């Protein structure tokens, strides 16, 4: 078995880069990319914001409910079947979304989009990257997860331009072709396990060395699913994930409308996604790299601090603070996102990682699901987002406490 090292290792180019592209497309088209259609749908269907944003809730709840299925498929049959199914569901769901004519129709299709994320979203992409990396896992996940930020920074600009050129329905019929570009990448580039192509996971030799086992005698192969659910670490990480996913999706799901409330036109409002998600990209890369040098809990704390500062600034509702708040919030979210995935892989190992990530995703996606809806309803009740942003601030503080209580195992030498 070969043991490639450094940047020549296939995991960087054949796993991290393709997973980056997959999550770039699937995450962006179902998050910020779909949000720029909100104004047209609100006006055409004459909806309240709370009613519209409940569609976001249904999408994330469907993703959460089906995430364990995606993780089970990845563990049992491989990530490629899950990714292919997810890409096809996303393409079909976006095309059908172009023909919605009622709130019920919208809700049904948001469930379909949520199902696509269970197959070609976070859980499956983290699973495949974690299989290929023992050391440098934080950096690998940071690079891969930066795809979500890059996509959410750029896709809204593309979609807004398409809406202006063709109208919102035809724009969706064009956008639905993008997920089909993933199929050749999944089929011909991604390899399921390094051992099947004569390689070893990066850092596997060091992890197997005497004294490199996990905490309290748990071998590096990791936890089985049921024992993992009985640990305090599982619930602490899940709590932090719930609170921060509520906050980022509550913000991003209402950001386009909030910016229009502040007087921006559609193009200006869509540009607000750029600092939020570009700084998310920077945060993911920075946290992944720094976590190879500093304790991950320290990096996690710093990232949550930036996110908290941004939330506090947004809660003031001062227009002059919106843009710096988005830069801070985005940077903190990006680093937090990477550290969450890295902590799960570090604490629980690779043995049942797909199922464990799936279970945590049920919890974090539930938070993400209710975030846009509750934030939209607070607007309907108060006619501004002050209360909604205040709730986000409190939840990020809770996430900080939970993250600091996680007990992490010693990492293997690189």
Phi and psi in degrees as a GROMACS rama.xvg file:
@    title "Ramachandran Plot"
@    xaxis  label "Phi"
@    yaxis  label "Psi"
@TYPE xy
-74.771  155.817  UNK-2
-133.902  67.9258  UNK-3
-59.7157  147.543  UNK-4
-130.465  172.331  UNK-5
68.4032  -162.427  UNK-6
-76.7846  -7.00006  UNK-7
-77.4867  -14.1619  UNK-8
-58.7297  132.093  UNK-9
-59.6889  -28.5118  UNK-10
-57.3583  -33.8774  UNK-11
-68.4157  -46.4431  UNK-12
-94.936  -30.0934  UNK-13
-99.335  -10.3316  UNK-14
-123.516  -58.2758  UNK-15
-62.5214  -46.9107  UNK-16
-64.889  -48.0167  UNK-17
-62.2117  -39.9143  UNK-18
-64.2174  -35.3081  UNK-19
-56.7447  -46.2267  UNK-20
-67.4976  -42.4559  UNK-21
-59.8083  -49.5396  UNK-22
-75.1313  -27.1064  UNK-23
-56.6048  -51.6937  UNK-24
-72.6767  -49.2304  UNK-25
-68.3623  -41.9142  UNK-26
-70.5238  -43.5459  UNK-27
-67.9309  -39.5626  UNK-28
-69.962  -21.9808  UNK-29
-104.708  -3.47395  UNK-30
-115.908  -98.7632  UNK-31
-65.3391  -33.3258  UNK-32
-63.0628  -34.3343  UNK-33
-83.6196  -23.351  UNK-34
-67.2125  -28.3426  UNK-35
-73.0366  -7.61453  UNK-36
-87.3959  -5.67456  UNK-37
-60.487  -45.1214  UNK-38
-61.228  -44.7228  UNK-39
-63.3779  -40.0853  UNK-40
-70.8763  -40.3472  UNK-41
-56.3955  -45.9408  UNK-42
-71.074  -42.2563  UNK-43
-73.227  -40.2237  UNK-44
-94.4829  -4.91872  UNK-45
55.1832  62.4534  UNK-46
-109.026  159.899  UNK-47
-82.9581  162.054  UNK-48
-66.599  -38.7688  UNK-49
-61.2652  -43.0557  UNK-50
-63.8881  -43.2679  UNK-51
-63.8237  -45.6349  UNK-52
-71.3421  -16.3776  UNK-53
-64.1  -23.3483  UNK-54
-62.1273  -40.1311  UNK-55
-59.5812  -41.1957  UNK-56
-60.799  -47.0597  UNK-57
-62.6229  -39.5194  UNK-58
-61.7321  -46.8579  UNK-59
-71.7335  -34.3695  UNK-60
-65.3306  -39.5601  UNK-61
-63.895  -42.1732  UNK-62
-61.6259  -41.7615  UNK-63
-65.4616  -45.8602  UNK-64
-64.0621  -34.477  UNK-65
-94.7036  -7.3073  UNK-66
-58.1135  -42.1158  UNK-67
-61.9209  -31.838  UNK-68
-65.9718  -44.3218  UNK-69
-61.0405  -42.4779  UNK-70
-64.3817  -39.3727  UNK-71
-64.7481  -42.6944  UNK-72
-61.96  -41.8157  UNK-73
-63.3072  -41.035  UNK-74
-70.8906  -37.5314  UNK-75
-91.007  -44.2988  UNK-76
-114.573  -16.4713  UNK-77
115.893  160.268  UNK-78
-77.3895  -26.1244  UNK-79
-65.6022  -44.7465  UNK-80
-58.4021  -39.2176  UNK-81
-65.3281  -43.5269  UNK-82
-65.2504  -40.9142  UNK-83
-63.3736  -46.1712  UNK-84
-60.8298  -41.412  UNK-85
-63.8736  -43.0038  UNK-86
-64.05  -41.4187  UNK-87
-67.743  -40.6602  UNK-88
-62.5055  -39.6809  UNK-89
-65.3291  -44.9261  UNK-90
-60.824  -47.1438  UNK-91
-65.9831  -39.3027  UNK-92
-65.3251  -40.6109  UNK-93
-67.1986  -38.69  UNK-94
-63.2001  -46.1769  UNK-95
-65.739  -30.5192  UNK-96
-63.1943  -26.0411  UNK-97
-69.7387  -11.7798  UNK-98
-114  12.9066  UNK-99
-62.556  142.025  UNK-100
-136.131  7.95181  UNK-101
-156.328  162.884  UNK-102
-65.6855  -37.3706  UNK-103
-61.9856  -43.3348  UNK-104
-61.0293  -43.8857  UNK-105
-59.5698  -45.6907  UNK-106
-62.014  -43.0643  UNK-107
-61.2884  -40.1247  UNK-108
-75.7157  -27.6291  UNK-109
-67.6587  -29.8295  UNK-110
-65.4644  -41.647  UNK-111
-61.7537  -43.7671  UNK-112
-63.4746  -36.6863  UNK-113
-63.6136  -39.7306  UNK-114
-63.0748  -34.8746  UNK-115
-63.9392  -33.8442  UNK-116
-70.1717  -28.9295  UNK-117
-65.2596  -28.1586  UNK-118
-92.502  -36.6668  UNK-119
-130.014  41.4938  UNK-120
-121.585  -146.482  UNK-121
-59.6128  -51.7582  UNK-122
-58.5744  -48.4995  UNK-123
-68.5319  -39.1904  UNK-124
-68.3135  -41.3559  UNK-125
-64.8572  -37.8632  UNK-126
-61.0378  -48.0724  UNK-127
-68.1218  -38.9883  UNK-128
-66.8907  -41.0323  UNK-129
-66.9119  -28.8568  UNK-130
-63.4196  -29.8759  UNK-131
-95.5624  -8.88903  UNK-132
-134.637  127.892  UNK-133
-104.434  -60.1903  UNK-134
-83.8008  162.44  UNK-135
60.1862  18.0748  UNK-136
-66.362  -39.8185  UNK-137
-61.1425  -43.1536  UNK-138
-66.6653  -43.1027  UNK-139
-61.9062  -43.7047  UNK-140
-67.7431  -37.5883  UNK-141
-62.0197  -42.7108  UNK-142
-63.5179  -46.2439  UNK-143
-64.1402  -46.7918  UNK-144
-70.3272  -16.9971  UNK-145
-63.2341  -19.1032  UNK-146
-59.9114  -34.071  UNK-147
-64.819  -39.3453  UNK-148
-72.005  -44.2937  UNK-149
-62.3605  -42.8933  UNK-150
-64.0123  -43.8338  UNK-151
-72.4106  -19.0504  UNK-152
-79.325  -33.3874  UNK-153
-101.722  -40.2895  UNK-154
-59.0174  -40.0484  UNK-155
-59.0149  -34.7474  UNK-156
-65.2101  -43.5744  UNK-157
-62.7121  -48.0707  UNK-158
-63.9618  -39.5966  UNK-159
-63.0029  -41.3136  UNK-160
-63.3277  -43.6052  UNK-161
-63.5909  -38.816  UNK-162
-61.7106  -43.5859  UNK-163
-64.1968  -33.8706  UNK-164
-82.7154  -37.6159  UNK-165
-124.645  -7.85314  UNK-166
88.1507  159.145  UNK-167
-71.3549  -32.3936  UNK-168
-71.0928  -47.1721  UNK-169
-67.517  -32.3957  UNK-170
-59.06  -43.051  UNK-171
-65.1713  -34.3268  UNK-172
-69.1142  -24.2259  UNK-173
-80.6853  -45.9391  UNK-174
-62.6116  -31.4741  UNK-175
-63.8992  -15.2085  UNK-176
-77.4219  -20.942  UNK-177
-60.79  -44.7776  UNK-178
-59.5177  -25.7078  UNK-179
-66.5384  -21.1911  UNK-180
-67.4074  -17.4691  UNK-181
-74.6778  -24.2518  UNK-182
-59.2411  -48.6675  UNK-183
-65.1206  -31.582  UNK-184
-64.5147  -46.3082  UNK-185
-65.4564  -42.6556  UNK-186
-72.5327  -36.7991  UNK-187
-114.221  -9.2154  UNK-188
-113.104  -48.2752  UNK-189
-71.2197  132.095  UNK-190
-112.134  136.504  UNK-191
-66.5608  -52.3763  UNK-192
-131.803  137.404  UNK-193
-61.3785  -34.1509  UNK-194
-63.0305  -28.466  UNK-195
-74.8743  -13.5721  UNK-196
-117.102  23.5341  UNK-197
76.0864  23.031  UNK-198
-119.385  170.472  UNK-199
-120.673  150.152  UNK-200
-56.0421  144.218  UNK-201
-61.7989  123.837  UNK-202
86.4159  4.54547  UNK-203
-64.7853  -34.8532  UNK-204
-64.3465  -42.6976  UNK-205
-67.2464  -37.4776  UNK-206
-65.578  -30.6027  UNK-207
-83.7091  -8.61439  UNK-208
-67.8915  155.656  UNK-209
-55.7301  136.282  UNK-210
85.4307  0.546731  UNK-211
-97.2991  15.1568  UNK-212
-71.5399  173.691  UNK-213
-79.2484  -175.067  UNK-214
-67.7991  145.329  UNK-215
53.5573  37.6777  UNK-216
81.132  2.26783  UNK-217
-71.9808  125.939  UNK-218
-66.4893  161.093  UNK-219
-62.4741  -20.1505  UNK-220
-60.1161  -27.3345  UNK-221
104.111  -176.261  UNK-222
-81.3216  146.99  UNK-223
-74.8822  166.022  UNK-224
-63.938  -52.0087  UNK-225
-62.2161  -46.366  UNK-226
-60.3161  -34.4837  UNK-227
-61.5115  -38.6774  UNK-228
-66.6366  -19.2231  UNK-229
-90.582  0.476862  UNK-230
-90.8427  150.075  UNK-231
-64.5022  -35.28  UNK-232
-56.8625  -40.9437  UNK-233
-58.1523  -47.1498  UNK-234
-75.7324  -30.6996  UNK-235
-66.9015  -45.9111  UNK-236
-64.1397  -41.1144  UNK-237
-63.6428  -38.009  UNK-238
-63.6588  -46.8211  UNK-239
-60.4088  -39.9919  UNK-240
-65.7044  -44.9231  UNK-241
-56.3645  -48.9848  UNK-242
-67.0005  -41.5031  UNK-243
-78.1697  -34.0223  UNK-244
-68.0131  -39.0007  UNK-245
-53.7187  -45.5665  UNK-246
-70.4607  -47.7193  UNK-247
-68.3242  -40.0486  UNK-248
-77.8664  -31.0244  UNK-249
-62.8786  -39.5328  UNK-250
-72.5792  -53.0444  UNK-251
-65.0567  -33.3783  UNK-252
-69.6113  -21.9317  UNK-253
-114.443  -0.588892  UNK-254
-64.0773  -43.886  UNK-255
-59.01  -45.9207  UNK-256
-69.609  -37.2221  UNK-257
-62.138  -43.1757  UNK-258
-66.1599  -35.4907  UNK-259
-68.2723  -33.7385  UNK-260
-60.7381  -31.5659  UNK-261
-81.872  -0.986801  UNK-262
107.092  3.79558  UNK-263
-81.7862  145.693  UNK-264
-77.1044  -178.613  UNK-265
-61.0436  -43.3065  UNK-266
-64.3569  -42.4328  UNK-267
-66.4393  -40.3907  UNK-268
-65.0237  -39.7351  UNK-269
-66.9223  -26.5927  UNK-270
-69.5439  -17.4242  UNK-271
-65.0838  -24.2694  UNK-272
-68.6893  -22.9226  UNK-273
-63.9243  -55.2472  UNK-274
-63.9143  -36.7404  UNK-275
-60.3481  -46.583  UNK-276
-94.9038  -26.6572  UNK-277
-66.9841  -41.1953  UNK-278
-69.3868  -27.1507  UNK-279
-62.2241  -41.5158  UNK-280
-61.0468  -47.3899  UNK-281
-60.2585  -42.4951  UNK-282
-63.3803  -39.3641  UNK-283
-64.5609  -46.6155  UNK-284
-65.7022  -44.5077  UNK-285
-64.6641  -45.7172  UNK-286
-64.655  -41.0882  UNK-287
-61.2323  -41.7702  UNK-288
-72.5308  -45.4126  UNK-289
-67.0484  -31.32  UNK-290
-68.759  -12.6003  UNK-291
-79.3384  -12.8806  UNK-292
-113.282  -35.3603  UNK-293
-114.843  159.004  UNK-294
-56.7124  137.837  UNK-295
-65.3797  -31.8562  UNK-296
-66.2724  -34.5303  UNK-297
-66.1179  -43.6956  UNK-298
-62.8621  -42.0897  UNK-299
-58.1349  -45.1682  UNK-300
-61.7887  -43.3299  UNK-301
-62.5761  -42.9865  UNK-302
-63.9446  -42.9881  UNK-303
-66.1929  -31.2264  UNK-304
-63.6619  -43.987  UNK-305
-62.9468  -42.7836  UNK-306
-63.0454  -41.3436  UNK-307
-64.6421  -41.3587  UNK-308
-61.1863  -43.1371  UNK-309
-63.1887  -40.98  UNK-310
-64.6505  -40.7218  UNK-311
-61.3253  -40.4274  UNK-312
-67.068  -40.9659  UNK-313
-63.5251  -36.9132  UNK-314
-65.4972  -20.0022  UNK-315
-72.1301  -19.5679  UNK-316
62.1769  18.8844  UNK-317
-81.1508  121.989  UNK-318
-57.5071  -32.7004  UNK-319
-68.4636  -18.5897  UNK-320
-98.1688  -6.15663  UNK-321
-61.2615  -49.8274  UNK-322
-67.5574  -47.3043  UNK-323
-62.4741  -32.6886  UNK-324
-63.0967  -40.3445  UNK-325
-65.9408  -39.1093  UNK-326
-62.325  -46.8664  UNK-327
-67.0343  -47.7286  UNK-328
-59.9076  -44.759  UNK-329
-63.2687  -44.6723  UNK-330
-61.336  -45.9941  UNK-331
-64.3051  -41.4007  UNK-332
-62.8603  -44.1872  UNK-333
-58.682  -46.6898  UNK-334
-65.5722  -41.3885  UNK-335
-59.7439  -41.7322  UNK-336
-60.5204  -45.2241  UNK-337
-66.1342  -44.6215  UNK-338
-65.287  -34.5164  UNK-339
-59.2154  -48.7823  UNK-340
-66.4941  -41.5449  UNK-341
-64.6279  -39.1954  UNK-342
-64.3618  -41.8368  UNK-343
-60.295  -46.9458  UNK-344
-65.1477  -39.7874  UNK-345
-66.2089  -46.2505  UNK-346
-74.0066  -38.3708  UNK-347
-109.396  -9.70046  UNK-348
74.165  -174.427  UNK-349
-96.3689  -10.2826  UNK-350
-56.1262  -50.8761  UNK-351
-125.508  36.7325  UNK-352
-61.385  -39.6354  UNK-353
-59.6699  -44.9798  UNK-354
-69.6584  -39.5132  UNK-355
-66.1617  -45.8379  UNK-356
-61.2722  -37.3134  UNK-357
-62.0084  -41.5811  UNK-358
-66.8048  -41.6775  UNK-359
-65.7338  -35.8191  UNK-360
-65.4561  -33.2363  UNK-361
-56.2467  -41.488  UNK-362
-77.2676  -48.277  UNK-363
-69.0153  -36.2481  UNK-364
-69.6111  -27.108  UNK-365
-64.5673  -43.1056  UNK-366
-61.6332  -46.467  UNK-367
-62.4196  -32.8876  UNK-368
-68.0881  -42.6733  UNK-369
-84.1573  -16.2209  UNK-370
-57.7558  -55.9844  UNK-371
-61.3977  -39.0655  UNK-372
-66.0486  -51.8251  UNK-373
-63.8482  -39.9077  UNK-374
-63.3673  -40.0806  UNK-375
-65.2429  -39.3462  UNK-376
-68.8101  -35.5197  UNK-377
-63.7489  -33.3421  UNK-378
-65.1842  -45.9368  UNK-379
-59.3757  -33.9436  UNK-380
-81.1943  -32.112  UNK-381
-118.593  -9.80516  UNK-382
69.4647  18.0995  UNK-383
-158.756  176.211  UNK-384
-101.867  14.0424  UNK-385
-59.182  -48.9981  UNK-386
-65.04  -43.1276  UNK-387
-59.6327  -43.4839  UNK-388
-71.8289  -30.109  UNK-389
-65.5982  -39.2264  UNK-390
-61.8115  -41.9839  UNK-391
-59.1069  -43.1944  UNK-392
-59.2383  -45.5478  UNK-393
-64.1413  -40.0643  UNK-394
-68.6116  -35.8399  UNK-395
-64.9967  -36.0297  UNK-396
-62.9373  -40.8875  UNK-397
-61.8593  -41.7649  UNK-398
-60.9379  -38.2823  UNK-399
-60.2282  -46.7184  UNK-400
-62.9189  -45.4183  UNK-401
-61.894  -42.7929  UNK-402
-63.5195  -36.4457  UNK-403
-70.6375  -18.4627  UNK-404
-89.5237  -7.56799  UNK-405
-68.0231  133.965  UNK-406
-98.1894  118.535  UNK-407
-103.386  143.887  UNK-408
-76.7448  162.47  UNK-409
-66.2929  140.061  UNK-410
-88.2632  148.326  UNK-411
-68.1749  153.198  UNK-412
-66.4483  144.223  UNK-413
